[in-house]
Amino acid sequence: MTTLLTIAPQRVLADLIVQPTTRVRAIVRDVLLVVGFALLTAAAAQIEIQLGFTPVPLTGQTFAVLLSGAVLGMRRGALSQLTYWFAGLVGLPFYSGGAGGWEKGTGATMGYLVGFVIAAGAIGYLAEKKHDRNFATSLPAMLLGSTIIYAFGATWLSIHLNLPLANGDQNAISLGVAPFLVGDLLKALVAAGCTTSVWAAISKSK
């Protein structure tokens, strides 16, 4: 017999979906959410601008990563990005430019892919603590997520390309962080605005 679930509090936006009445339905719902946000990240990755001076392109991926954490919460958010990374590793054209495969998934941008998982989990944890319901707390959460992505991305880029992390004329931060600061700040602002606007609309409708 399928075990009935206790109705959980609405901790994150994903919990606003009709609460399943059985464990199987709850699992199916969560799988669909995880896969859905993995696909959203893959679609956002196709919005890219090659900068020429760095192997890291400017893409829409990070916006999807920020949203996945805020909407899904810690576990489902992190799992959605892990699913995205692994789907690309096995050859699906999920990475920027429709790329996929082991070489791409473990190449120069692997640090960012690992960072996606950690960042989505961190933002999701803060969302579960209701940081996504107020712009003043949602924006710092999004910026924290971006910082995590940068930290993992630049560190691996330094190792992969045998470059200093921060010293010298050419380093990992100048290639993998500095060119994206303005764009990622805008993504964080929009992501924070999206989540807080949805929660505000929900509050008014009650």
KAWO-V881437 format. One record per pair of residues at least 12 apart in sequence whose ideal C-beta (glycine too) atoms are under 6 Angstrom apart, sorted by the first residue. I is the first residue (numbers start at 1). GAP is how many residues later the second one is. D is the distance in whole Angstrom. If there is no record, write none. Layout:
i=(I & I)
gap=(GAP & GAP)
d=(D & D)
This chain:
i=(2 & 2 & 2 & 3 & 5 & 5 & 7 & 11 & 12 & 12 & 12 & 13 & 14 & 14 & 14 & 30 & 33 & 33 & 34 & 34 & 34 & 34 & 37 & 37 & 38 & 38 & 38 & 40 & 41 & 41 & 41 & 42 & 44 & 44 & 44 & 45 & 45 & 45 & 45 & 47 & 47 & 48 & 51 & 54 & 55 & 56 & 56 & 57 & 58 & 59 & 62 & 62 & 63 & 65 & 65 & 65 & 66 & 66 & 66 & 67 & 68 & 68 & 69 & 69 & 69 & 70 & 70 & 70 & 70 & 73 & 73 & 74 & 74 & 74 & 77 & 77 & 77 & 78 & 78 & 78 & 81 & 81 & 81 & 82 & 85 & 88 & 88 & 89 & 89 & 108 & 108 & 110 & 111 & 111 & 111 & 111 & 112 & 112 & 114 & 115 & 115 & 115 & 115 & 118 & 119 & 119 & 119 & 122 & 123 & 123 & 126 & 132 & 133 & 135 & 135 & 138 & 138 & 138 & 139 & 142 & 142 & 142 & 143 & 146 & 146 & 150 & 153 & 154 & 154 & 154 & 154 & 157 & 157 & 158)
gap=(20 & 21 & 22 & 20 & 18 & 21 & 12 & 117 & 61 & 115 & 116 & 58 & 19 & 57 & 58 & 46 & 39 & 43 & 42 & 45 & 46 & 49 & 31 & 43 & 42 & 45 & 46 & 24 & 20 & 23 & 43 & 52 & 16 & 17 & 20 & 14 & 16 & 50 & 51 & 12 & 13 & 48 & 128 & 121 & 53 & 53 & 120 & 39 & 125 & 37 & 122 & 125 & 124 & 51 & 54 & 55 & 76 & 79 & 125 & 124 & 12 & 52 & 51 & 54 & 55 & 53 & 57 & 62 & 125 & 51 & 55 & 47 & 50 & 51 & 43 & 44 & 47 & 39 & 42 & 43 & 35 & 36 & 39 & 35 & 28 & 12 & 17 & 13 & 16 & 49 & 52 & 46 & 41 & 42 & 44 & 45 & 37 & 41 & 38 & 33 & 34 & 37 & 38 & 30 & 26 & 29 & 30 & 26 & 18 & 22 & 15 & 63 & 66 & 57 & 61 & 54 & 57 & 58 & 53 & 46 & 49 & 50 & 45 & 38 & 42 & 27 & 23 & 18 & 19 & 22 & 23 & 15 & 19 & 14)
d=(4 & 6 & 6 & 5 & 6 & 6 & 5 & 5 & 4 & 5 & 6 & 5 & 6 & 5 & 5 & 6 & 6 & 6 & 6 & 5 & 5 & 6 & 4 & 4 & 5 & 4 & 4 & 5 & 6 & 4 & 5 & 4 & 4 & 5 & 4 & 5 & 5 & 6 & 5 & 6 & 4 & 5 & 6 & 4 & 4 & 6 & 5 & 5 & 6 & 5 & 6 & 6 & 4 & 5 & 6 & 5 & 5 & 5 & 4 & 6 & 5 & 5 & 4 & 3 & 4 & 6 & 5 & 5 & 5 & 4 & 5 & 5 & 4 & 4 & 4 & 6 & 4 & 5 & 5 & 4 & 4 & 4 & 5 & 5 & 5 & 5 & 5 & 6 & 4 & 6 & 5 & 5 & 4 & 4 & 6 & 3 & 6 & 4 & 5 & 5 & 4 & 3 & 5 & 5 & 4 & 4 & 5 & 6 & 5 & 4 & 4 & 4 & 4 & 6 & 5 & 4 & 6 & 5 & 4 & 4 & 5 & 5 & 5 & 5 & 6 & 5 & 5 & 4 & 5 & 5 & 5 & 4 & 4 & 4)
